[in-house]
Each structure stands twice: as structure tokens, then as C-alpha cells.
Amino acid sequence: MNVTVRGRTRHYRTVAFDSAKNEVLLIEQRLLPHHFEIIGTKNFKETTKAIKDMIVRGAGAIGATAAYGLAQGARAFRGTDLKKFQRHVEEVYHTLKSARPTAVDPVNAMNDVRVTMSVGETVEEQQALALAAAEEFSNHDVQHCEAIGQHGAKLIRSGMKVLTHCNAGWLAFVDIGSATAPMYAAQEQGKKFHVFCDETRPRSQGATLTAWELAQQGVSHQIIADNAAGHLMQRGQIDLVIVGSDRTLGRTGEVANKIGTYTKAVLAKRHGIPFYVAIPLSTIDWNMKSGFDIPIEERDASEVLGAWGVTSKGKREYVRVANPGSGAFNAGFDVTPAELITGIITPAGIFKPKELWSKRKQLGHACCLINK
Amino acid sequence: MNVTVRGRTRHYRTVAFDSAKNEVLLIEQRLLPHHFEIIGTKNFKETTKAIKDMIVRGAGAIGATAAYGLAQGARAFRGTDLKKFQRHVEEVYHTLKSARPTAVDPVNAMNDVRVTMSVGETVEEQQALALAAAEEFSNHDVQHCEAIGQHGAKLIRSGMKVLTHCNAGWLAFVDIGSATAPMYAAQEQGKKFHVFCDETRPRSQGATLTAWELAQQGVSHQIIADNAAGHLMQRGQIDLVIVGSDRTLGRTGEVANKIGTYTKAVLAKRHGIPFYVAIPLSTIDWNMKSGFDIPIEERDASEVLGAWGVTSKGKREYVRVANPGSGAFNAGFDVTPAELITGIITPAGIFKPKELWSKRKQLGHACCLINK
């Protein structure tokens, strides 16, 4: 998407590759929204560290980063011995995988790259195929998000007020995003609407990343405390909710997403406000049978007990807000049942959550259809 | 309640009076939870400033502060001319009233004091009566909170997990508090339970004041992000919700309270969890006919866009969390309809919200009955 830095507007992807320098180019997301900076990782170990240290985050974005990282590692190999090369690639793969051991996207992305490169007959051929496969993975991610945008934009009419939670924006993907995709597409279609961003405590991705994204694209928006959405709905100030998903159960239509998503879905149901979840097909879990089986990550209490921000002197600091003698419970995700979800916006169209299972063949194929 | 500072435990009230020095004694709440300090205001102008600058906050607490402030101002008068004295008291009254022009408690409290002192026949008598009336007002506040505690404690059983929102604790009253009163009473009765404190963004009164209070009294508790209550309820981790109220409509049973209260009530209803509101009788508005008529204060966006806390170097700082180019919508309160409220815990007993109107005579009298 477009980013304006010191008056100059340029198009960026969250993850890109400089083939001349053999560097993965990443937006340094830990500095956002206060500073915009692109960093280039010099080798696959630096790329691994970038994933681990959360310079890049979000399912689509870390998938593409791992794919490029694998190509980067493969291309750094000097020599023609295919066996040695394959051992080297294995090492690169396992190193990158270790960056975020529970994430499924980097593994899927790297497997894609490995399958494609394996048909090469020489080291050089395999190196070239690796990069081509990573580029293709990355482009698919963009195309999927574009398709989500086209389907989802139909839900947005001029004058609407739209609520979103956390950041399922282009910073979480290679470009465009999932929950934000319909907004960017509607904006391009000339529709005028207003977005309320939940600040999304404890990590405040709504106040930082989503608000930054929307500001960069000139989408009208305001940040609200997570406590305020209910009041706005009660006063008729929200017409539509669109959120992302970390995992969507294909069998039940349940959606695991950032903590607080469930609350917004309950509120939307009470007020008869449509509640949509925008997802790339890769987040559909076709195996799990119940949302109660989804492991809910418990994160460090310090996130709840304080906040990161910038002081009046421009210094990035963590401040302890809470009583020093108190602890916190910090669940990272919650699960929203199908009955609260109006529809799931996928690259292949919008479906009722309970429809996913019966459409599984279509959805399984959609990936390939769109990729052509 | 008890406060332990550097290993020494003492009983404090949020608001007290030093008659020898003619000073109102206040807990400096802006320094909590990081520092505990009692300040004494030297004259009624300093007392006015203390209310205005939020050194003291909360309906009961600012009522008592204004009552003491009026007595303080009256006692500072030198001379025997009753007419001059009365003009002086008028000036004190209007100065104190100006500190928080929309608040009803300081006005009611000061009217109490004025009525009582008016029977005095000399300046000296009126000065003595003013202080006696302020002390009586203050003691009534404590007795009301004690009665709320006794009624509410019946709802808490050992093993329960209780959710509360914002701070309706002893720091908002002269002592004991409203929503916290049942917890302190249950604790005294030897019941073992756990409290989840919503952090209560944007001003974080749950994470700061309520958590500090509970820690001081040794009540088992954890702070949670406002986003987490829904998840906890879904997983069966919350058995009871108790919150306070800024204004309760006697005709409809609607409750205006800190932003986010409505959301918790909607969630509690969905999960069949009892939702109670603890109130002193002074917060019942017997005139207003609809919750939609309650003015909802819109506060400064900076509260949503950042947070106050303490840096690693121990310095109190505001950090800007949100995207610098984004604004915020910041409603201070929301309104919870009667159908979501299981019961209203008052000093005169627990009532269904819709019962308040039919019991208005009893509730109107309860004040006096308890005060005897």
C-alpha cells in the first residue's frame, strides 16, 4: 500500500525481496506507528531473527518472510554439489521454522518453496526456482487479499460506520490485508465511510498499526477504547463489524482471533449489526472439531500491566500503569461461535460460517483457481 | 480501610478532617498506585483546587470533601458579625461548587451542612455546627457503604470468581466503597474468592485504584484487559459481576456507569452470570425518565491515545501509544438497561432494578433509618 514519508508517497509491500543484494526487505513494525523504516536482512539467520523478534508479524507476512528466507538461504550457497546444497537447505528450513515454532504459515510457505525447487536439476536451477516460488507465494497472498477486498467491499455503503478489532491489515500480510481489504477496496470505489478502530489492549495493535494504515490511505477513522464499542452500537453508531481470524474451523465455523473479538461479536448480535470475518483460505483448519480445542496462548502479564509508547521527548518507553503489587491474566485469543458470525469473507466469496464445511471442495480448489 | 506503607499498617479514610489545624485530609489519588500520600488542604480554596485537580474523585468522596471544605471555610472566619459570616459562607459555597459544576454530590452535601448550621445563633455556634454536620455526612457515607457490604456479601460464596469494572472502591467514597464493599465484607467473614479487575481503559482505574485497594486488603485478584472478560465468562471463569454506578434511574432501573459497564452486562446476560450494581441511595435519580436523556460526557482524546504510568526509572510519564496522525472518540460513560441487571445492592437491601420505583418511599426513608 502507499506510505507517505516526509511528503513523498511510495508503494510498499510489508515483505519484499532484493534479489541483487539477496536481502529480505521488511517494514520494521516494532517502530510503527512512530517511525517508518525498511530493513534488509543480510542472511537467513537475520531473517529468522526478524520473525522471532516480531519485526514482522501476521500470518501472511511471516509466511512470505519464511519463503523468501528459504530462497535467500538457498541462494547464498556456493558450489555445485546438490547433496551438500540440500543439506544446507534443510538447515535453513529448520532454522527459519524455529523462529515461531507454533505458527503454521511459515511451514506451509516453505514447503511450497521446497516442492517447487525440488524439480531443479542443478544447484543453480534450484536456487532460481526457490526465489520464483517465494515470489509466487508472495503474489498469491496479495491476490487473495485483493479478492477478499472485492467481495467485502460490497458490504460497505457510503455513510456507513465500520468497526474493526486488532490489526488484520496489510502489515499482517504481504499487502492489502484481510479485514482492511474491503475498506481499501471500498475507498478506491469512491465510497465515503468511517472506521472505528478498537485500540485492542493489551498490545494496542488497533491504535498503533490499524490506525497508522488507515491514516496512510486517507480512510476516515477514530480510535476507541475497547470499552466503547457497546455504547456506540447502542447509540446506532456502528453499522458493520469486520475482523480478521487467526484460525477458522472449517467444520464448525468457529473463529479464533485476538482477545476481545468474541465480545464484539456478542454485542453486534444483540444490536442486529452484521459481523463479518475476513480470512485467507490458509487460516481454515479443516481438522479440528471444536473451538474449545483451540489452544489459547497465555502471554506475559507485563502487556496488561503497562503500555509501550513514546514520551513527550520522543523516546520509546514502557510504562507500568497498574498497581505494582498486582498480577494479570493475559489470554491472547478468544473463540467466537458460528451463530454470532454473519459471514466469512474469503477470496472465493462470502459464506455463512456453517457453510464452510459443505463448500470445502470449492474452498479447497479456490486457492488454485485464484492463483491462475 | 487499612493501608500498609513501609511495613506499617494504619487505617485511613479517603477524606478526613484535622480540626486543630482546620485542614481537610485527602489521599493524593493522582499518585496512586505508585505512591501513597496524605495531603492537608490549608483553606477552602485549596480544597476546591483538590476537587478540581482530581486529587480526590468519586461521588461520595467529593461530597464529603465539599462538606468539610464548607466547614473549613466557615471556621476560618474571624469575627462575630453573623451577616458578614453568612456572606463569607456563601462565597465558600460557590467556590467549592465551581470545582465540579456538573456533580450533584458536593451540592447535596453542602446543603446538608448549611441547613444544620443555620440553627446556630452565633458565628461560633454555626462554625461548630458546620463541622459537626460535615462529620455526620461523612459518617453516613461510611455507614451506607457498610450496609451495602453486609447485603452484598451474601452474594459471594467461597470459591467464586468475581468481576468488577473501574473503581467503585473506598477511594471513591469516604471509606469501604460500593462495588468493593461486598468483597471487603465477604473477606472479613472469612470467605475465599478471587476478583478479576477490568483494567478499565482509557483511565485504567481498575488496574490502578481497584487493584491497589484489593492488594492492600489482601483480596486475591488479577487485572485483565477489558477485552478478556468475554473469554473468561465463556470458559466458566466468572461467577458474579459487581459494579458501581454514577447515576441510577429510579423510574426505569437504568444505570449510567463507566464506559464498558454495558458491555460487561451484555456478556453476563449471555452467560447467565448474575450482574449486580452496588449504589449508595444518593446516586438514584428519581426524576429522569429515560437513560437516553443521561448526558454522556465526551472526554479528551489523549486519554485513549496514550497512557500514564511509571518508567523503569520510576518517573511518572504519559506515553503516546496510538498513531500520531489519528484521533479518538472518548465517551466517559455508558447506560445499562434494567433487563441486564440482576439486582441493585443498596444500603437498604438488594432490589430488582424495576422495583426501585415502587419501593421509592422505602428507599427515600432508608437513608434516614440507616443514619440513626
Interface residues (C-beta under 8 A of the other chain):
Chain A: L32 P33 H34 F196 C197 D198 E199 T200 R201 P202 S204 A207 T208 A211 W212 L214 A215 H221 Q222 I223 I224 A225 D226 N227 A228 A229 G230 H231 L232 Q234 K258 I259 G260 Y262 T263 V266 L267 R270 I296 V304 L305 G306 A307 W308 G309 V310 T311 S312 E317 Y318 V319 R320 V321 A322 N323 P324 G325 S326 G327 A328 F329 N330 A331 D334 V335
Chain B: L32 P33 H34 F196 C197 D198 E199 T200 R201 P202 S204 A207 T208 A211 W212 L214 A215 H221 Q222 I223 I224 A225 D226 N227 A228 A229 G230 H231 L232 Q234 K258 I259 G260 Y262 T263 V266 L267 R270 I296 V304 L305 G306 A307 W308 G309 V310 T311 S312 E317 Y318 V319 R320 V321 A322 N323 P324 G325 S326 G327 A328 F329 N330 A331 D334 V335
